[in-house]
């Protein structure tokens, strides 16, 4: 039988199917179910500094008559933040106690002080690794692209200096030079990069003429192409692990990502629809490996990365141009 084990962020995973941060990983019951269905690891549901801050602001406003003294409001804010953070830390500790597979904490913060504070606490709670969600929106037209890029790299450098934990950074793909960003984050000390984050996609309700809260947060099985391309383009150029995310819906796509050089795949939508997909993915992978004579994933991982192909330029845009012009 084929050996499906992989290494990601220095952790031993029984297979490359990782359940991504989602409602499935927000409580111990669902986490146990993920393990029982065969997940190689779990990324806990993200804690959002922004969400905590908004909740605290709402509570302070509702109790304004009791907190009209500056010191009282500051004290309440600090205590409340600790309360919400402790709830998440309890999940980390319980998950580590109840699960045998690696547990990766997930953070989404707005400022560097928040990141460093949370990092140290999650590390102390026993998280096997920490995934950082980094998503800058340069909506100010005066902000140049070079500034956005520099801050992203400085961010990774700062969190690397702040913690010895295994750290992965989940990023989007809208940078002027994605290859440069990936390479620079690798050089700055990231242990892994998750390609790519599928961010909230706003929509408009045309009847109420308001921003819709029902924008589809789920991916489709056709959304993996950008991830596949950039895994293939960069996996042989960086030391850090690259995890594939978005559009991972079946075992065939898992195989494609591994051939491109991914260390593992993160599954969200498909698992939310049916946790049985984990077993199905592993069965598809195992059967495919047996047919091709591969005993372990290392036998074929990265075989189709750009640097490992004689015609690696096919991963670039010239493929599209040739298609339009009818060239073969």
N, C-alpha and C positions, 0 to 999 in steps of 0.2 A: 504494500500500500504506500502511496506517495506521502512524503513528509511535507505537511503544509506549514510548518512553523517558520516564523520570520522574526527578525529583530527590528524594533522600532524605538528610537530614542534610548537605545541601550537596554530595552526591555525585551524579554522573551515572550512572544505571542504564539499561541498554538495554531493560529491561522491569520491571514491578512485581513480578515473582515472585522473592522472596528466600528462599533456603534457610535455615531457622531453625537455631539451635544444636541439634545432635543428633549421633548416631553418624556420620551422613553427612558431618559437617564436622570430624571429629576426626583425619583423616590426609590427606596430600597426594593420595593416589590417589583417594579419594572426592571431594575438593574439585575435582580436575581433571575428574572425571566430571560433577559438578554444572555446571561451566562449559561443558563440551562439550554438555550437554543443553540449555543455553540460560538458565541462572539469571542474574538481573540482578545479584545480589550474594550473598555467603555470610556467615553469622554463625558463627564458629568455635565448636566445642563448648566449653561453659563450663568454666572452671577454678573449682573450689570450694575456698575457703580451709578450710572445715570438713573436707573430705575429706583435704586435705593434712595438717592438724593431727592428724587421727585416725591417719593412716598413720605420721606421725612419732612419736606417742605409742606406737603399737604397736611400732615399731622400738626405741624407747628401752627399753620394757619387756622386749623380747626380748634386749637387750644390757645389761641392768641391771648385771651384774657388772663391766662395763667402764666404765660411766658413773655410778658411784655418787658421784662428786665433782660438786658443783653446777656448777662451771665447765665441766667436760667435757660434761655434759648440755646446758648452754646452747649451747656451741659446736656440738655435734652437731645440735641443733635448728635453729640458724641455717644451717648448711651444708646440711642436708637440705631446708629450705624453699627455699633458693636452687637446689638441684638440681631439684626439681619445678617450680619457677617457670621455670627456664631451659629445661626441656623444652617448656613451653608457648610460651615466647618463640621457640624454634626453629621451632615450627609457624607462628607469625605471620610470621617472616622468610621461611620457605620458601614460604608461601602468597603473600606479596607478590612473591616472585621468580618464581613459576611461573604465577600467575593474572593475567589482564588485567581482571577484574571487581573491584569493591570488596571489601575484606576487613575485616569487623567483628569485633573481639575481644569476648569475653563473659566477664564476671566475676561470681562469686557469693561475696561476703565477709560476715563476721559483725560486723566492727567497722570504725570509720572509718579507723584507722591502716592496716588491711589494704587498704582501698579505695584510699587515696592512694598507697600503695607500689606497688600493682599498676598503677594508672592511669599513673603516670609511666613505668614500664618498658614497658608496652604501647605507649604513645605513642612512646617511643624506638625500639621495634622496628619501627615503621612502619605500625601498624594505621591504616586509613583512618578508623575511628570505633570507639567502645567502647560496648558494651551492658552496662548494669548490671542485674543481677537483684535486685530489692528485694522481700523477702517477710517482713514482721514477723508473728509469731504471738503475740498477746496472750493467752496461756493463763492468766495470773495475773488473777484476778477483781478484784484491786485496781487494775489498770491501766485507766484511763478512756480512752474512745475519743478524746477530745481530745488526750491524750498521744501516742497512736499516730499520729494525724494530724500533730501538730507535729513528731514525730521524722522522719516521712517527708519533710516539707518541709525540715527542717533538714539532712537527709541530702543532698538534691539541692543545696542551697545550698553545703554544705561541699565536695562533689566538684566543683562548678562553680568554686569558688575555687581548688581544688587543681590544676586542669588546664585547658588551653586546647583540649584535644581535642574533637572532635565527640562528644557524649554523648547516648545514649538510655537511658531507664529502662524496664525491663520490669516491669509491675506486675500485681497481681491486682485483682479488682473488689469485694472485700469491705471496703468502707469505709462509714462512716455517711453521708458525702456525697461520692460519687465525683466529681461535677462540681467540687466545691470542691478536692479533691485534685489533679485534672488541671489545673485553672486555676492553682493555687498552684505546682505543679511547673513549669509553663510559665513563670510569673513568676520562679521561682527560677533559671531559666537552662537548663533541659533543652532540648536541641536537638530531641529527639524522645521520644515515649512509645510503648511497644509494648503494645497492648491485645488480649488479656490473656495473662498467663502461665498455663499449665496445669500446676498444681503436682502433685507426687506425691500420689496418692490411696490412703491406707492401706486395707488390708482384713484380714480375720481368716480363718485356716485353722481351720475348726471341728473338724477331726479332731485336729490337734496342739494346738489352742487356743493358737496363737501368732500374732503379727503376720505376715501373709503378705508375701513378697517378690515376689509375682507379680501385684500390683495393676496393672491395665491402664494403661500409660503413654501409650497411643495415643488420639487423638481420633477422633470419628466425624464424618460429614458433617453432622450435625444440631446441632453445638455452636457454630455461629457467631453465633447470634442476639444474645447479650449483647454481643459485640464489635461487631456491626453497629449495634445500638441506640446504643451509646456513641460510636462513631465519628461517627454522624449527629448526635447531640446536641451533641458538643463540637468537631468539626473546624472549624467556622466561628468558634469562640470563642477559639481559641488560636493563637499564632504558630508554635509548634513543630509538627513533623510527627507525624502519628499513623500508626503501622503496625498493620495488622490481623493478629491471630494467633489460632489455635485454630479448628479446624473448616474450614480452607481446603482443600477437597478437589477442586475443579474450577474451570474457567474462569468458569462462571456466578457462583460465589461471589466470585471476584476482581472481576468487573464490579460486583457489588452493593457491595462494599467501596469501590471507587473512586467510585461514584455517591454513596455516603454521605460521601465526603471523605477517605478514606485516601490517604496518600502512596504506600504500597506494601502488599504482603501478605507475610506470612511463612508458609512452607509447611514442615511437618515430616512428619506421618504419611503423607500421600499420596505424598510423595517417597520416603520410606523403603520404601513398598510397591512403587513403580515410578517411577524417575527420569524416565521418559517423560512423566509428568504435566506437567512443566514446558513441554514443547513443545505438549502438548495445551491447556494453559491459555492460552498465548500465541496459538495458532491460534484458539481460541474467542473470545478478546478481539479479535483483529484482524478476524475475520469479522463479529463484532457491530458493531464500529466502522464497518466498510465499509457494512453494511446501514443504519446510522443516519446515515451521512454525516459521521462524526467523523474528522477528519484526525489529531488528536493527543489524548492523554488529558486535556489541559487544557481541551478543548472540552466535556467533560461531568463532570469531577471535581468532586464536591461538589454536583452538581445537586440531590440529594435530602437534603442536610444540612438540619437543622431550620430554620436561619435562612433558607434559600433556598427554602422551601416555604410556600405560602399556608396549608396545613393542617399545619404542622410539629408541632403538638401530638399528632399520630397516633403519633409516636415515644415518647410518654409512656404511662403506665399507663392513662390514660383509654380507650385503644384496647381494652384487655382488659375494662374495665368495660362498655363499649358492646357488646362481643361477647357478654358474659354476659346483658345485659339485652335483647338483640335489636335494639338501635338500629342505624341505618345511618348 
